[in-house]
Amino acid sequence: MIPLAGRSPRTILLLLATAAIGLTLAGWAIGEIMRLQPCPLCIFQRLLFLAIALLALIGALLPAATRVSSILLAVVAAGGVTTAAYQSWLQYLPQEGMECGFGEPTLIERIVDWFGALWPQMFLATGFCSSKDWILLGLSMANWSGLCFIGFLAAAAVMLRPRSD
């Protein structure tokens, strides 16, 4: 792991943007190669990773916006942790929760549908949120996604802590 504490805010934000774009592309590539059917929550997490990348790039390119960008990045990362935790719960206890994609579309499903219409190869949701089609070291993609969002949240916390110069 790359220690963030000694790095400049711009460097940290550029690393976060690169990581978020890399995770988005890796998730898409794994899905394509293994012919996985992403669900609305999977696609929403993909969108959150892209939002993190955008916020990190804004903060890196506009030094005056670094603090606001880091705060928004933390909020988006917290939303990602929540989304991934909910999907993990659906995967491990599917009978306990309401499956996404059934009934009246939620706000998340509407957002995902809109992006799916714009760029179906990247954002079309066709799977079920309770499916665990991809497992690595005993963890589903939703579990790994949650861990990555926790990492982004921790990095945002490093960015927001008071500097002792």
GICORKA-V760106 format. One record per residue. N is the residue number from 1. SS is DSSP state (hx for helix, st for strand, lp for the rest). PHI is phi as a letter, one per 30 degrees, with the letter a starting at -180 (NA if undefined). Layout:
n: [N,N]
ss: [SS,SS]
phi: [PHI,PHI]
//
This chain:
n: [1,2,3,4,5,6,7,8,9,10,11,12,13,14,15,16,17,18,19,20,21,22,23,24,25,26,27,28,29,30,31,32,33,34,35,36,37,38,39,40,41,42,43,44,45,46,47,48,49,50,51,52,53,54,55,56,57,58,59,60,61,62,63,64,65,66,67,68,69,70,71,72,73,74,75,76,77,78,79,80,81,82,83,84,85,86,87,88,89,90,91,92,93,94,95,96,97,98,99,100,101,102,103,104,105,106,107,108,109,110,111,112,113,114,115,116,117,118,119,120,121,122,123,124,125,126,127,128,129,130,131,132,133,134,135,136,137,138,139,140,141,142,143,144,145,146,147,148,149,150,151,152,153,154,155,156,157,158,159,160,161,162,163,164,165]
ss: [lp,lp,lp,lp,lp,lp,lp,lp,hx,hx,hx,hx,hx,hx,hx,hx,hx,hx,hx,hx,hx,hx,hx,hx,hx,hx,hx,hx,hx,hx,hx,hx,hx,hx,lp,lp,lp,lp,lp,hx,hx,hx,hx,hx,hx,hx,hx,hx,hx,hx,hx,hx,hx,hx,hx,hx,hx,hx,hx,hx,hx,lp,hx,hx,hx,hx,hx,hx,hx,hx,hx,hx,hx,hx,hx,hx,hx,hx,hx,hx,hx,hx,hx,hx,hx,hx,hx,hx,hx,hx,hx,hx,lp,lp,lp,lp,lp,lp,lp,lp,lp,lp,lp,lp,lp,lp,hx,hx,hx,hx,hx,hx,hx,hx,hx,hx,hx,hx,lp,hx,hx,hx,hx,lp,lp,lp,lp,lp,lp,lp,lp,lp,lp,lp,st,st,lp,lp,st,st,hx,hx,hx,hx,hx,hx,hx,hx,hx,hx,hx,hx,hx,hx,hx,hx,hx,hx,hx,hx,lp,lp,lp,lp,lp]
phi: [NA,d,d,c,e,c,c,d,e,d,d,e,d,d,d,d,d,d,d,d,d,d,d,d,d,d,d,d,d,e,d,d,d,c,h,d,c,d,c,e,d,d,d,d,d,d,d,d,d,d,d,d,d,d,d,d,d,d,d,d,d,b,e,d,c,e,d,d,d,d,d,d,d,d,d,d,d,d,d,d,e,d,d,d,d,d,d,d,d,d,d,d,b,d,d,d,c,d,d,d,j,c,i,d,d,d,e,d,d,d,d,d,d,d,d,d,d,d,b,d,d,c,b,d,c,b,c,c,d,d,d,c,d,b,b,b,h,i,c,d,d,d,d,d,d,d,d,d,d,d,d,d,d,d,d,d,d,d,d,c,d,d,d,c,c]
//
